[in-house]
Amino acid sequence: MVVAYRFTLARIVRARPITTHAALDEWAHGQITIPVPTLALSQISGLTRQDLTGTAFEFMANCAAATDTDVDPHGWRLLARSDGEHRLTVPRSWSGVTT
């Protein structure tokens, strides 16, 4: 398995009560989403589930992954809210995806 970790951007496309789905332009051309715990993103960003859709995050990921489970996202930071407000938050401790 090839591992190529780097910082990348994700756009939240759907936020459900348990799992949120994020699209990464640098992985599968944004066509396949990765699952992320909604509670974790809410805690990191300070946003409610309803406010997560459309937001942009930066995080570390394995962009050479073959499957969504191998992307291994961690070190999430909120970059922009869906309402266009830009902000940079200090990353809080959360280092993986559990669904």
N, C-alpha and C positions, 0 to 999 in steps of 0.2 A: 504494500500500500504506500503510495506517494503522499507525503505530508508537506504542505506548503502553507504555513501559518502566516497571515499578514492582516493588517487592519483593513477593514472593508466597510461598506455602507449597506444598511438594510432599511427597507421601507415596510412598515406594518400594513398588511393588506386585509387582515381579518383578526379581530380580537373577540374571542369567546370567553365564557366564564372560567374555563380551565386552561385551554391552550390558545395561544396566539400564533398566527402564521406570518412569517417575515420573508420577503423576497430579496434576494441578494443579486445585484447586477453582475457581480464577478463570479457567481456560481450558477451554472445552468442558465445563463443569460436571463436570470430573474423569472424563468418559466416554472420552476419548482420551488415551493416554499419550504422553509424549515419550521418545525414546531418549537415553540418557546413557552415556558410557563407564564401565563398571564399575570399571576401574582408577583412573580419575580420582576417582570418589566414594570409593573405598577410601582413596586417598592423602589426600584432603581430610579425611575423617572419622576415619581410623585404624581403621576397622572392616573385617572380612573380608567377602567377598562373601556368605557365609552369614548374616552379621549385618545386612546392609543392608535386607532386606525388612521393611517396617513402620516404618522410621525416617522422621522428619520433617526436612526441610531447608527453609531459607529461601534465596532467591536472587532475582536480578534477571531479569525476563523481559518479553517483548513479549506482553502479555495480549490485544492486539487482533489477534494473528496469525491468518491464515486456514489455515495448515498447520503441522504439527509442526516442520518445518524453519525456519519463520520465528519461532518462539518465542524462539530465541537465548538460552538460559539461561546465566548467568554470575554469578560472585560467590557461589558456594554456601557455606552455613554449616550445620552439623549443629545441629539444635534439640533433638531427642529421639530416643532409641533405642527400638527395638521393645519392650524390656523395661521401658519406662516411665521410665528414668533420663533426666532433663533435663540438658542441658548446652549451652553455647554455645561454639563453637570460633571461633578467629580464622580468617577466610577465607584460604585459600592461593591462590597464583596459578594459576588455570585459568579461561579465559574463553570456552569454547565447547563445542560438541558435535561430536565426530568419531566416526563409527561405521565 
